[in-house]
């Protein structure tokens, strides 16, 4: 587990300078997440964002939401230089177990991060505890149909369907919104797919043999290609 987490961190660290250039699907998902949150209101005095990365979601959320404290966390301390200028407090921390006390935040939000959770059920329980009564947990995530056209050796534990995420809902949280979208995104050739994976860190936990298998498949299927992306948005409200 530690080795895989280190691999994930290395890949995302290398991808930071190019992430927003290539993250068209992630941008679409962040827009849907923010729109869902705004349907519940704009005033969230204390906000915790999980897996902030380069601030793709942070930037728009800071403009759209009324906040007094906005904490953005990420596994990579390098992300601090990207998001600190946006007027947020950056913390290098694991999105599954941010080090805060119970009832700290009005909104806990993560855009395109939950698919990387190693223990999704436990993460939801921990994040639920961080919410104040009536607080909102808002997650967007990619599902198991994402890039189904490509050969796979292993699937991250958090790459779950919308239905599976709903079944993991902790006691005390009520689902107030759940939506799923399938998008078909065109790529001119296999090299463009590899570039997308590299520039966004989307290869994630995929190790040597899996990478070799993927490259071989793309050489045999040069393109043009269309890849499926399964995107989910879920909002929970804490009782109280």
KAVEN-V390427 format. One record per residue. N is the residue number from 1. RES is the residue in three letters. SS is DSSP state (H for helix, E for strand, L for the rest). D_CENTER is the distance of its C-alpha to the mean C-alpha in Angstrom with 2 decimals. Layout:
n:N res:RES ss:SS d_center:D_CENTER
n:N res:RES ss:SS d_center:D_CENTER
//
This chain:
n:1 res:UNK ss:L d_center:19.19
n:2 res:UNK ss:H d_center:19.79
n:3 res:UNK ss:H d_center:20.52
n:4 res:UNK ss:H d_center:17.34
n:5 res:UNK ss:H d_center:15.26
n:6 res:UNK ss:H d_center:17.53
n:7 res:UNK ss:H d_center:16.99
n:8 res:UNK ss:H d_center:13.21
n:9 res:UNK ss:H d_center:13.98
n:10 res:UNK ss:H d_center:16.75
n:11 res:UNK ss:H d_center:14.94
n:12 res:UNK ss:H d_center:12.24
n:13 res:UNK ss:H d_center:15.21
n:14 res:UNK ss:H d_center:17.26
n:15 res:UNK ss:H d_center:14.77
n:16 res:UNK ss:H d_center:14.45
n:17 res:UNK ss:H d_center:17.67
n:18 res:UNK ss:H d_center:16.92
n:19 res:UNK ss:H d_center:13.21
n:20 res:UNK ss:H d_center:13.86
n:21 res:UNK ss:H d_center:16.95
n:22 res:UNK ss:H d_center:15.30
n:23 res:UNK ss:L d_center:11.89
n:24 res:UNK ss:H d_center:13.62
n:25 res:UNK ss:H d_center:11.44
n:26 res:UNK ss:H d_center:8.22
n:27 res:UNK ss:H d_center:10.79
n:28 res:UNK ss:H d_center:12.04
n:29 res:UNK ss:H d_center:8.98
n:30 res:UNK ss:H d_center:8.75
n:31 res:UNK ss:H d_center:12.48
n:32 res:UNK ss:H d_center:12.53
n:33 res:UNK ss:H d_center:10.50
n:34 res:UNK ss:H d_center:12.88
n:35 res:UNK ss:H d_center:15.78
n:36 res:UNK ss:H d_center:15.27
n:37 res:UNK ss:H d_center:15.31
n:38 res:UNK ss:H d_center:18.35
n:39 res:UNK ss:L d_center:20.10
n:40 res:UNK ss:L d_center:20.44
n:41 res:UNK ss:L d_center:21.75
n:42 res:UNK ss:L d_center:21.21
n:43 res:UNK ss:E d_center:22.55
n:44 res:UNK ss:L d_center:20.20
n:45 res:UNK ss:L d_center:22.23
n:46 res:UNK ss:E d_center:19.91
n:47 res:UNK ss:E d_center:16.15
n:48 res:UNK ss:E d_center:13.60
n:49 res:UNK ss:E d_center:10.22
n:50 res:UNK ss:E d_center:7.85
n:51 res:UNK ss:L d_center:6.59
n:52 res:UNK ss:L d_center:8.45
n:53 res:UNK ss:L d_center:9.35
n:54 res:UNK ss:L d_center:12.17
n:55 res:UNK ss:L d_center:11.84
n:56 res:UNK ss:H d_center:10.88
n:57 res:UNK ss:H d_center:9.90
n:58 res:UNK ss:H d_center:12.22
n:59 res:UNK ss:H d_center:15.17
n:60 res:UNK ss:H d_center:15.39
n:61 res:UNK ss:H d_center:14.68
n:62 res:UNK ss:H d_center:17.43
n:63 res:UNK ss:H d_center:19.75
n:64 res:UNK ss:H d_center:19.25
n:65 res:UNK ss:L d_center:19.14
n:66 res:UNK ss:E d_center:22.17
n:67 res:UNK ss:L d_center:21.31
n:68 res:UNK ss:L d_center:23.52
n:69 res:UNK ss:E d_center:21.07
n:70 res:UNK ss:E d_center:17.54
n:71 res:UNK ss:E d_center:16.01
n:72 res:UNK ss:E d_center:12.99
n:73 res:UNK ss:E d_center:12.09
n:74 res:UNK ss:E d_center:10.80
n:75 res:UNK ss:L d_center:12.35
n:76 res:UNK ss:L d_center:14.07
n:77 res:UNK ss:H d_center:16.96
n:78 res:UNK ss:H d_center:17.31
n:79 res:UNK ss:H d_center:14.53
n:80 res:UNK ss:H d_center:17.14
n:81 res:UNK ss:H d_center:19.33
n:82 res:UNK ss:H d_center:16.82
n:83 res:UNK ss:H d_center:15.95
n:84 res:UNK ss:H d_center:19.20
n:85 res:UNK ss:H d_center:21.25
n:86 res:UNK ss:H d_center:19.28
n:87 res:UNK ss:L d_center:21.04
n:88 res:UNK ss:L d_center:18.42
n:89 res:UNK ss:E d_center:19.02
n:90 res:UNK ss:E d_center:16.92
n:91 res:UNK ss:E d_center:16.66
n:92 res:UNK ss:E d_center:15.87
n:93 res:UNK ss:L d_center:14.60
n:94 res:UNK ss:L d_center:12.63
n:95 res:UNK ss:L d_center:9.75
n:96 res:UNK ss:L d_center:11.49
n:97 res:UNK ss:L d_center:14.79
n:98 res:UNK ss:L d_center:15.03
n:99 res:UNK ss:L d_center:18.82
n:100 res:UNK ss:L d_center:19.92
n:101 res:UNK ss:L d_center:22.57
n:102 res:UNK ss:L d_center:22.61
n:103 res:UNK ss:L d_center:22.63
n:104 res:UNK ss:L d_center:21.34
n:105 res:UNK ss:E d_center:18.91
n:106 res:UNK ss:E d_center:19.27
n:107 res:UNK ss:E d_center:15.58
n:108 res:UNK ss:E d_center:12.56
n:109 res:UNK ss:E d_center:9.37
n:110 res:UNK ss:E d_center:5.63
n:111 res:UNK ss:E d_center:4.09
n:112 res:UNK ss:L d_center:1.97
n:113 res:UNK ss:L d_center:1.90
n:114 res:UNK ss:H d_center:4.94
n:115 res:UNK ss:H d_center:6.30
n:116 res:UNK ss:H d_center:7.28
n:117 res:UNK ss:L d_center:9.14
n:118 res:UNK ss:L d_center:12.78
n:119 res:UNK ss:L d_center:14.36
n:120 res:UNK ss:H d_center:12.44
n:121 res:UNK ss:H d_center:15.64
n:122 res:UNK ss:H d_center:16.58
n:123 res:UNK ss:H d_center:13.28
n:124 res:UNK ss:H d_center:13.73
n:125 res:UNK ss:H d_center:17.33
n:126 res:UNK ss:H d_center:16.75
n:127 res:UNK ss:H d_center:14.39
n:128 res:UNK ss:H d_center:16.97
n:129 res:UNK ss:H d_center:19.68
n:130 res:UNK ss:L d_center:18.35
n:131 res:UNK ss:E d_center:18.91
n:132 res:UNK ss:E d_center:22.29
n:133 res:UNK ss:E d_center:24.20
n:134 res:UNK ss:E d_center:22.99
n:135 res:UNK ss:E d_center:19.67
n:136 res:UNK ss:E d_center:16.48
n:137 res:UNK ss:E d_center:13.25
n:138 res:UNK ss:E d_center:10.76
n:139 res:UNK ss:E d_center:7.46
n:140 res:UNK ss:E d_center:6.17
n:141 res:UNK ss:E d_center:5.45
n:142 res:UNK ss:E d_center:7.67
n:143 res:UNK ss:L d_center:10.97
n:144 res:UNK ss:L d_center:13.87
n:145 res:UNK ss:L d_center:15.69
n:146 res:UNK ss:L d_center:13.35
n:147 res:UNK ss:L d_center:15.82
n:148 res:UNK ss:L d_center:18.35
n:149 res:UNK ss:L d_center:21.08
n:150 res:UNK ss:L d_center:20.47
n:151 res:UNK ss:L d_center:22.12
n:152 res:UNK ss:L d_center:20.09
n:153 res:UNK ss:L d_center:21.25
n:154 res:UNK ss:L d_center:18.52
n:155 res:UNK ss:L d_center:15.34
n:156 res:UNK ss:L d_center:12.67
n:157 res:UNK ss:L d_center:13.41
n:158 res:UNK ss:L d_center:10.11
n:159 res:UNK ss:L d_center:10.44
n:160 res:UNK ss:L d_center:12.32
n:161 res:UNK ss:L d_center:13.98
n:162 res:UNK ss:H d_center:13.85
n:163 res:UNK ss:H d_center:17.23
n:164 res:UNK ss:H d_center:16.29
n:165 res:UNK ss:H d_center:13.66
n:166 res:UNK ss:H d_center:16.49
n:167 res:UNK ss:H d_center:18.93
n:168 res:UNK ss:L d_center:17.09
n:169 res:UNK ss:L d_center:17.47
n:170 res:UNK ss:L d_center:19.31
n:171 res:UNK ss:L d_center:22.79
n:172 res:UNK ss:L d_center:23.07
n:173 res:UNK ss:E d_center:20.00
n:174 res:UNK ss:E d_center:20.83
n:175 res:UNK ss:E d_center:18.62
n:176 res:UNK ss:E d_center:19.44
n:177 res:UNK ss:E d_center:17.27
n:178 res:UNK ss:E d_center:15.68
n:179 res:UNK ss:E d_center:15.43
n:180 res:UNK ss:E d_center:14.70
n:181 res:UNK ss:E d_center:15.35
n:182 res:UNK ss:E d_center:16.42
n:183 res:UNK ss:E d_center:16.73
n:184 res:UNK ss:E d_center:19.05
n:185 res:UNK ss:E d_center:18.46
n:186 res:UNK ss:E d_center:21.60
n:187 res:UNK ss:E d_center:22.06
n:188 res:UNK ss:L d_center:25.62
n:189 res:UNK ss:L d_center:25.85
n:190 res:UNK ss:H d_center:24.45
n:191 res:UNK ss:H d_center:24.32
n:192 res:UNK ss:H d_center:21.91
n:193 res:UNK ss:H d_center:19.52
n:194 res:UNK ss:H d_center:19.90
n:195 res:UNK ss:H d_center:19.40
n:196 res:UNK ss:H d_center:16.09
n:197 res:UNK ss:H d_center:14.88
n:198 res:UNK ss:H d_center:16.46
n:199 res:UNK ss:H d_center:15.47
n:200 res:UNK ss:H d_center:11.68
n:201 res:UNK ss:L d_center:11.73
n:202 res:UNK ss:L d_center:10.77
n:203 res:UNK ss:L d_center:13.80
n:204 res:UNK ss:L d_center:11.98
n:205 res:UNK ss:L d_center:14.51
n:206 res:UNK ss:L d_center:17.02
n:207 res:UNK ss:L d_center:20.34
n:208 res:UNK ss:H d_center:23.63
n:209 res:UNK ss:H d_center:25.14
n:210 res:UNK ss:H d_center:22.03
n:211 res:UNK ss:H d_center:21.74
n:212 res:UNK ss:H d_center:25.49
n:213 res:UNK ss:H d_center:25.35
n:214 res:UNK ss:H d_center:22.76
n:215 res:UNK ss:H d_center:24.90
n:216 res:UNK ss:H d_center:28.00
n:217 res:UNK ss:H d_center:26.66
n:218 res:UNK ss:H d_center:25.72
n:219 res:UNK ss:H d_center:29.23
n:220 res:UNK ss:H d_center:30.73
n:221 res:UNK ss:L d_center:28.73
n:222 res:UNK ss:L d_center:28.86
n:223 res:UNK ss:L d_center:27.80
n:224 res:UNK ss:L d_center:27.26
n:225 res:UNK ss:E d_center:24.24
n:226 res:UNK ss:E d_center:21.97
n:227 res:UNK ss:E d_center:18.64
n:228 res:UNK ss:E d_center:17.06
n:229 res:UNK ss:E d_center:13.44
n:230 res:UNK ss:E d_center:12.77
n:231 res:UNK ss:E d_center:10.42
n:232 res:UNK ss:E d_center:10.40
n:233 res:UNK ss:E d_center:10.45
n:234 res:UNK ss:E d_center:12.01
n:235 res:UNK ss:E d_center:13.98
n:236 res:UNK ss:E d_center:16.17
n:237 res:UNK ss:E d_center:19.20
n:238 res:UNK ss:E d_center:20.88
n:239 res:UNK ss:L d_center:24.55
n:240 res:UNK ss:L d_center:27.26
//
